[in-house]
């Protein structure tokens, strides 16, 4: 690090995961450092607590689900999205392998207990509404997974274990949790929204993004652009050599998950783009209003930082 490097503390709500891997890889591969930012990541679960830490000044940036900024910044007051880590809503619906269902069968949740993290669960709840399923009428229980009370929880892996132990019938979580459940034989993927499962409108409910406060933008002019540039450089590096993913995984994950990360990232590469479009913001805002976490209709510039 140079003497001019500026500290950047980034909260991630799930670390042993592909969801926020671009941010973690940008730190590990030195892409933030190349922008003059001395960056580090800290696991803060669930995502609403990560955004509360951002609001309270305990961290400088959140690498998490975009819509969840509303947990700590009502109506998008005081926060902006700097860039995307990847496009589209990125969680999977995984059901126990002994439950009869086919890929895309949203109705399999009827009468079942589904594990989902706070604020992440909103994506599934609205997906069910869009698919014509009424959770109360159809007996769908969506609740936190057992043993996820700690701020250091890695949700996907904990959900996979809960599925294996038959504590839940299914879960809504990241690709790493889905992969572990499928490879271990406990689960099967029913919905993967980014790759076409479920109602099309669900794609723009949220995305993995990086968010900073308005105060950060005022006090550190130019640093939001550097954050976006670091993520773009990470995307480019992984697209050029996806084997770098395992190099990052060996430094950040347990050995078993490090061995799984490269194919997960290779699968995600088509969605690696830092752009946040007006179409995405409109879709996310409509979703947020439908879930009752937003009342107004913020403009694009009220949600997305101007980095150039």
N, C-alpha and C positions, 0 to 999 in steps of 0.2 A: 504494500500500500504506500502511496505517496503521502507527503505531509499535507497535501491539499485534499486528500480523500475525506468525504463526508459520510458520517455514520447513517445507516439506513436499517432500522429494525423492522422486519417483516413478520407479521403474524400469519400462520397458516392453521386452519381448523382441522386438517387431517394430513399427517406427514407421510406415513407409509402408504402411498397412494399415487396413482397417475394423475389425479384431478388437478393438483397444484404443482405438478412436477416441473413445468417450465420455470416457475419462480425459484424452486429449490435448486434446479440445475443451473440457473443463471448465477446463483451464489457460488455453487460448487465449482463450476467451470470458469469462474472469474469474469463473467460478462458484466456484472455490476462494477467490479473493480476496474474494468477497462473504461467504464464511464466515469470513473472517479468517485464511485460510491462504495464505501466500506460496509457491505451488507451482511446481515445475518438473519436466520429464520428462527422463529420460536413457535412451538406448537401450543395453540390456545383453542381448546374445544369447549363448547360448540361454537359455531360461527358467530352467533350473536354476542358471545363474550369476546371474541376477537375484535368485533366492531366496537364494542364498549371500550376495549383497551385503546383503540384508535381514537375514539372520541375523547378519552381521558388523557391522552398524550403519552400512554405507556409504550406505544409502538408508533412507527411512522407510516406504516402501510399495511393493508390487509390483502393477502392473496387468497381470496375466497369466492363464494357465490355472490354475484353482483346484486341481486335483489335483496340480499340479507343486510346490506348497508342500512336499509330502512329500520332495522332493529334498534339502531342507535342514533340514526339521523332521520327523524320523521320528515316526510315530504322532500327528501333529498337536500335538506338544509344543512350546509356545512361540510358536505362530502362530495367528491367527484371520482368517477372512474378514469384512471389514467390510460389503461389499455386492457385488451383481452389477453388471457393466457391461451384460450382456445374458444372456438365457436360452439354454441349450442348447449342445451341442458344435458348434462353429462352423467347422470345417475342411471343405475340399472335396477329393474325389478327382478329379483331372484327369488324363486320359490323352492321349497323342499323338493328334492328329486323324486320322492314317492307320491307327490300330488299330481294327479292326471291333468295335463294341460299342454297346449301347443304354443309355439312362439307367437307372440302378439295377442294372446288370449287375456285381455284385460279383466274379463269377468272372473278369472281364477281367484281374485281377491275376496270374492263374496264369502262371508262367513269366516274369514281368516284374520289372523293377527299378524300384522306387518310391522317390522321394526324400522324406524326412521329417526334421524337426528332432528333436533329443533331447527326450524326454518328450512331445512332440507325437505322436511315432510310436506311443506306447502306445495312443492312441485308435484308430488304424487297426488295430493288431495285435489288439486285443480285438474290434473290429468284425468282423474276418475270422473270429475264433473263433466269434462269435455267428452268423455266416452259414454256418458249417460248412466253412470253408476252413482247412486246415492248411498253414502257410507252408512248412515243411520238405518235406512230402509233395508239395505243389503247386508248388514251385519259386518261391516268392515271395521276392524280396530287398527288404527295407526298410532303407534306409541313408541317412546324411546326403547332402545334395546337394553336389556339388563346389563349391569356392570359398566355403564358408560357415564358415571357421575363425575369422574376425574377430568380435570382440565387437560391432562396429558393423554387422554383416550385417543387411540387410532380407531375411528369408528368402523370402517369397512372390515378390518380384521376381527374386531369384536363381534360384529354382526355375523360374520361367517362362522365364528365359534358358537354363537347362540343358535344359529340354524342347525349346525351339526348336533348340538345338544338338545334340539327339538324344543327350545324355549320359545321359538317363534315359528310361524309358518312360512314366512318370507321376509325379505328386507329390501329396502330402497337405499342404495349406497353406491360407492365408487367402483370403478373397474377392477381395482386390486382385490377388494372384498369379493366381488363377483367371481374373479378368476380363482381365488383360493377356494371358494365354495364349490365351484364347478370341478376343479381338478381333484378336490378331496372327495367328490362324489355326493356331497350333502345337498347341492343345489343345482338348479338349471336356470338359465337366463330366459325370462319371459318378455321383458321389454328393454329395448335399447333405443331411446328416443333419438339420439344423434344419428342413428343409422336407419331411421325410417319407421320404427315401431310406434304405435299409438297415434293420437290425433296430431296432424302436422303443425298446428299452432303451438304445440308444446315445445318445439325446438327453441323458440325465442322467449320462453319463460325466464330463463336466466342463463348465465355463462360463468366460467371461471375467469375472474378479472383481477386487476390490482387497483385498489382504491386508496386515495389520500384525502386529507382534509383541505378545506379552503384555506385554512391557516398555513398548512404546509406549502400550498401553491403560492401564497403571498410571501412567505418568509424564505422560500427556497426556489426562486424563479429558475426555470430550466431543468430542475431535477425530475419533474414528471416526464419530460421528454426523454431524459436519460433512462428512466425506468422502462419506458416503452422501447427504447433502442436496445436495452439489455435483453429484454424478452425477445425482441425480433432477432437479435444475434443468436440467442439460444435456439430459437426455432430453426434458424438457418443451419446451425451447427448440427443439430439432431437430424435434420433432413439430409444433410451431407454425409453423416456417419451416425446411424442410429445406435451403434454399439456404444457410443458415449453414455447412453442411458444406464447401462450396467455399471460403467465406471462411477457414475454418480450414485447409483443404488448401493454399490459396495461401501461407499462412505456414509450413507444416510440410513440404510435399511438393514434389518436382520438378513442373514445370508439367504434364507429361503425366499424372501420377497425380492431381494436383489436379483436373484436368478430369474424371476418372472417379469421384471420391469421392461426389458427390451421389447418383447413382442407387444406389450400393452402400449408402449409409446409408438411403436411402428404403426399400430392400428389407429392411433390418434393423430398421426402426422397430417392427414388431409384437413384436419380442423385447426391446425396451428396457423393462426393469423391474429395479429394484434388489433385489427380494426374493430371499432364499435360503431355500427351503422345506425342511422335514424330508424330503420325498420326494426332493428333489435330493440332499441329503446322504447319504441311504440308498443311492441309486443310484450316487453317486460312490464311496462307501466299498466297495460291492460290486465295482465296477470295479477299484478300487485293490487290493483283496484278490486278485482274479483275476489281476492283473498282477504280484503279488508285491511291491508297494511299501507294503503295509499288512498287518499281521497281526491287529490287533484290530478292534473295532467301536466307534469313538468315538461318544459321544453328540452330539446336535445342538449343545449348548452347548460342547462341546469343540472344535468346528470353526468355529462362527459367533459373532462378537462380539455381545454385547448392547449395542446402541447407544442404546436408549431405556429 
